[in-house]
Amino acid sequence: MTHYRPRFQMDCDGVSVTTADHLDGGGSDFGKAYIRFFKEDFVGKTDSLLEWCCGPGFIGFSLLGRRLCKTLTLIDINREAVDVCSKTIQGNGLACRASAHRSDCFDDVPAEARWDIIVGNPPHVNTRTPGSTDFQRRKPPVIYLDTDWAIHRRFYNQVQGHLRPGGSVVLQEKYRFADPMIFQSMAEDAGLAVVGAVQCSEPYEEYYFMWTRLPL
């Protein structure tokens, strides 16, 4: 039986994030690449940001803490992840700027909800991916497993209805487990324009950002 470290606090760009090892899919580590990406590749800041597959919300809370977004919404299928995000929001007095909700992709998101930018560190591993067994020994499947990319397909099929005109989707993926062309075709089929696959900056070069946009 696997035993996980209990919840603890971690500083995240000025936000004290409630977390636990089994909830962190990498946002506390390679998720930090989002900061430089927003500063150097995006033009300016954004008003509204959604972190999908948020886990403890490291990516979203970092961007909020750096004032790279004005408001933050966090969604995850895992109730415990949503619970720790809610504790972080309450503990840091962020209720007027952030909220957390449980949703399987966008199934439980209000149809009218729209964001300027949607980010996320979704499960990176398809069951058909060679060399993926190391993940299975360290994290629960909800963190890393996307069988036949079904979660990604659902996300891209639903996301267009939750972007403001010209809004962007920036998902962090790993070269080892998925060629960017896999997600490019999903995005194009969903009516999104592909901006490109942008390699993450040092020391996270093994990851990339799949950047797509809703046409104006």
JOWO-V488166 format. One record per helix or strand. SS is the DSSP state (H for helix, E for strand). FROM is the first residue (numbers start at 1). TO is the last residue. If there is no record, write none. Layout:
ss=SS from=FROM to=TO
ss=SS from=FROM to=TO
//
This chain:
ss=E from=8 to=12
ss=E from=15 to=19
ss=H from=21 to=23
ss=H from=30 to=40
ss=E from=46 to=52
ss=H from=58 to=65
ss=E from=69 to=76
ss=H from=79 to=91
ss=E from=98 to=102
ss=E from=115 to=120
ss=E from=125 to=125
ss=H from=133 to=136
ss=H from=141 to=144
ss=E from=145 to=145
ss=H from=147 to=162
ss=E from=163 to=174
ss=H from=180 to=189
ss=E from=193 to=199
ss=E from=207 to=213
//
